[in-house]
């Protein structure tokens, strides 16, 4: 981790919220103080705020707008968002909505990100519609970068088929993600999945293994 501010973004269905949650919890388990910001101002489902109980139990501060995950969910940014930039001793995790509107809202804070430094992680899932090829993914990344006026610094491969995911699933779109990496001139730094899945990825990629737990429940499981 190069910077204490970490932004997770990607297309709808990429699983960026689950990845962001796992990243935040891992940082906390390493002894860091962690703040996570629910910056998904559009999608009312699978929000960081849905894991509030788990985050509070682990001592992670959550910043979300007061309507998040409610029947009155409103497309607004959290009122106390600016406080995270003053918290210089904490790892800050932003979970950003997977569309141009979410990225555009993020761009309001560009001067803070530029001043303090940031890593912006492009979370990709080649098993979702419109994100199967390097060309598709490149177009999405370009739209997010243009709207936010920020640049992706690396790629998280989160290719999955939910509970049917194995190591072959994770690696199934890897050739396209490598093309994306070359096109964007950024590295694939993590290959994500449950332990049983990531344990089976090729030996030359073991250092990129990002073992995850599932913290977000589907609506019918709650």
MIMAR-334185 format. One line per 3 residues: their letters; for each residue x, y, z of C-alpha. Coordinates in pm, 1 decimal. Layout:
A = X:Y:Z  ...
# end
This chain:
XXX = 0.0:0.0:0.0  167.9:317.6:-119.2  -81.6:572.1:16.9
XXX = -313.7:578.4:315.6  -607.5:689.6:96.4  -746.4:403.2:-110.3
XXX = -1030.7:443.1:-359.6  -1216.6:139.2:-494.3  -1419.0:183.5:-811.0
XXX = -1545.3:-26.2:-1098.3  -1850.3:-113.6:-1302.7  -2178.9:-231.9:-1152.9
XXX = -2143.6:-595.3:-1044.8  -1764.8:-586.8:-1017.7  -1785.9:-659.3:-644.5
XXX = -1595.0:-346.0:-549.3  -1785.9:-302.2:-222.1  -1696.3:-650.7:-101.8
XXX = -1334.9:-592.9:-204.0  -1328.3:-255.6:-26.2  -1472.7:-411.3:290.1
XXX = -1215.2:-689.7:288.5  -934.9:-440.1:230.8  -1052.3:-224.7:521.0
XXX = -1085.7:-519.7:757.9  -742.7:-653.9:663.6  -590.4:-313.6:735.0
XXX = -758.9:-308.7:1073.9  -632.1:-659.9:1152.3  -280.9:-532.4:1075.4
XXX = -324.6:-280.1:1355.9  -408.6:27.9:1150.8  -684.2:268.6:1239.6
XXX = -931.9:257.1:950.7  -1210.6:478.3:820.0  -1431.3:355.3:535.1
XXX = -1651.1:591.3:333.6  -1970.1:467.1:166.6  -1949.0:686.6:-143.6
XXX = -2197.2:489.9:-353.9  -2456.1:763.2:-409.0  -2664.4:571.7:-666.4
XXX = -2695.5:199.6:-591.5  -2920.3:123.0:-289.1  -2808.5:-241.8:-274.5
XXX = -2484.7:-403.4:-155.0  -2370.4:-85.3:16.4  -2080.7:-54.9:258.9
XXX = -2338.9:70.1:505.1  -2502.8:-275.4:496.6  -2199.3:-407.5:686.4
XXX = -2215.8:-137.7:954.5  -2249.8:-389.8:1237.9  -1942.4:-587.9:1131.5
XXX = -1736.8:-272.3:1082.0  -1831.4:-131.3:1422.4  -1752.1:-464.6:1586.6
XXX = -1404.5:-455.0:1435.2  -1345.3:-93.2:1536.2  -1367.5:55.4:1187.1
XXX = -1528.0:396.8:1155.3  -1793.3:413.0:883.5  -1895.8:735.8:713.3
XXX = -2220.4:716.6:514.8  -2505.3:949.9:434.0  -2790.6:931.6:682.4
XXX = -3027.8:773.9:429.8  -2793.6:492.5:317.8  -2957.9:147.8:298.2
XXX = -3298.8:289.5:388.2  -3624.3:324.4:197.6  -3538.4:694.3:170.1
XXX = -3194.3:638.2:20.1  -3093.2:969.2:-136.6  -2809.0:1037.8:-385.9
XXX = -2604.3:1259.9:-154.5  -2250.9:1246.0:-20.7  -2198.0:1209.1:356.6
XXX = -2208.8:1543.9:533.3  -1901.1:1470.4:745.7  -1688.5:1348.4:455.6
XXX = -1427.4:1623.3:479.7  -1328.2:1503.6:826.8  -1146.7:1203.9:676.7
XXX = -888.6:1425.9:512.5  -796.3:1570.6:852.2  -747.0:1224.5:1002.2
XXX = -384.8:1189.5:897.2  -313.4:877.8:1106.0  -584.3:652.6:960.5
XXX = -609.8:438.4:649.2  -900.7:581.2:447.8  -1105.8:355.6:218.4
XXX = -1353.1:499.0:-34.0  -1617.0:268.5:-185.5  -1728.0:462.2:-493.9
XXX = -2043.3:405.6:-698.0  -1985.7:219.3:-1020.6  -2102.6:481.5:-1264.9
XXX = -2021.4:826.8:-1397.7  -2240.2:1002.8:-1139.2  -2053.8:844.2:-849.6
XXX = -1718.4:927.3:-1006.5  -1829.3:1282.8:-1080.6  -1916.6:1333.6:-713.0
XXX = -1574.3:1200.1:-617.9  -1411.3:1458.7:-841.5  -1533.9:1737.1:-613.5
XXX = -1255.3:1636.3:-374.4  -976.6:1607.1:-632.6  -758.4:1872.6:-469.5
XXX = -766.6:1680.9:-139.5  -666.8:1356.7:-309.2  -391.2:1524.4:-506.9
XXX = -255.8:1701.5:-199.9  -246.9:1390.6:21.2  -183.6:1121.7:-240.2
XXX = -404.6:824.1:-319.6  -425.6:480.5:-477.0  -730.8:419.3:-695.4
XXX = -803.2:53.9:-756.8  -997.8:-58.8:-1065.3  -1202.8:-362.3:-957.2
XXX = -1295.7:-582.8:-1254.6  -1514.8:-888.0:-1303.0  -1500.6:-1029.1:-1654.8
XXX = -1801.1:-1251.5:-1585.2  -2038.0:-955.0:-1585.8  -2205.9:-806.2:-1894.7
XXX = -2018.8:-518.7:-2063.3  -1691.6:-603.1:-1884.6  -1579.0:-915.4:-2066.2
XXX = -1301.5:-768.5:-2280.2  -1008.5:-532.1:-2238.6  -1182.8:-287.9:-2472.2
XXX = -1500.7:-291.1:-2260.3  -1306.8:-243.1:-1938.8  -1088.0:28.8:-2085.8
XXX = -1393.8:230.8:-2188.5  -1540.4:202.4:-1838.4  -1211.3:301.3:-1675.5
XXX = -1179.0:601.2:-1907.9  -1531.0:720.1:-1822.5  -1464.3:691.8:-1449.4
XXX = -1129.8:869.1:-1479.9  -1278.9:1148.3:-1688.9  -1569.4:1202.9:-1450.6
XXX = -1358.8:1188.4:-1133.3  -1051.9:1364.6:-1279.8  -847.9:1099.5:-1096.9
XXX = -636.7:815.9:-1236.2  -647.4:445.3:-1160.4  -320.3:325.0:-1013.6
XXX = -373.2:-53.1:-1031.5  -617.1:-336.0:-1105.7  -791.6:-582.6:-873.2
XXX = -907.7:-894.0:-1058.6  -1233.0:-990.9:-889.0  -1366.0:-1216.2:-1163.3
XXX = -1628.1:-1437.5:-1000.5  -1951.0:-1630.2:-1035.7  -2064.2:-1580.3:-677.7
XXX = -2058.0:-1907.3:-480.2  -1967.3:-2105.4:-794.4  -1626.0:-1938.2:-818.8
XXX = -1310.4:-2149.0:-826.6  -953.4:-2076.6:-934.7  -1040.2:-2142.6:-1299.5
XXX = -1313.7:-1880.1:-1276.6  -1072.3:-1623.0:-1132.5  -823.9:-1685.9:-1412.2
XXX = -1076.6:-1723.7:-1694.5  -1058.3:-1361.7:-1804.9  -696.6:-1302.4:-1708.8
XXX = -571.6:-1268.3:-2065.4  -812.1:-979.1:-2123.2  -714.9:-818.3:-1792.5
XXX = -347.9:-843.3:-1892.6  -432.8:-659.6:-2215.3  -608.6:-397.0:-2004.6
XXX = -303.7:-369.9:-1779.7  -79.7:-309.6:-2079.5  -319.9:-57.4:-2232.0
XXX = -361.6:141.6:-1908.5  4.6:94.7:-1806.7  -90.7:-16.0:-1454.6
XXX = -32.4:-346.9:-1278.2  -268.8:-625.1:-1178.8  -188.8:-620.4:-807.7
XXX = -454.0:-854.2:-664.6  -645.1:-1165.7:-765.4  -944.4:-1188.7:-533.7
XXX = -1157.0:-1472.6:-404.4  -1242.2:-1702.0:-118.0  -956.1:-1909.6:23.4
XXX = -1047.7:-2228.2:-165.0  -1049.6:-2035.9:-493.6  -735.4:-1822.8:-458.5
XXX = -532.5:-2115.5:-326.5  -553.4:-2267.1:-673.5  -421.2:-1975.5:-877.9
XXX = -86.4:-2026.9:-1057.3  228.4:-2023.7:-843.3  373.1:-1724.4:-1027.0
XXX = 76.4:-1518.1:-905.1  78.3:-1627.9:-540.5  198.9:-1287.2:-423.0
XXX = -112.7:-1128.4:-574.5  -351.8:-1354.1:-383.8  -621.0:-1153.0:-201.9
XXX = -816.4:-1389.6:19.6  -1165.0:-1260.3:91.8  -1460.0:-1329.9:317.7
XXX = -1820.0:-1251.3:224.5  -1958.0:-977.1:445.8  -2255.0:-859.7:238.3
XXX = -2568.5:-1069.1:241.6  -2817.5:-1088.9:-42.9  -3151.9:-924.3:41.2
XXX = -3326.6:-1261.4:77.1  -3059.5:-1384.0:321.5  -3110.2:-1102.0:569.7
# end
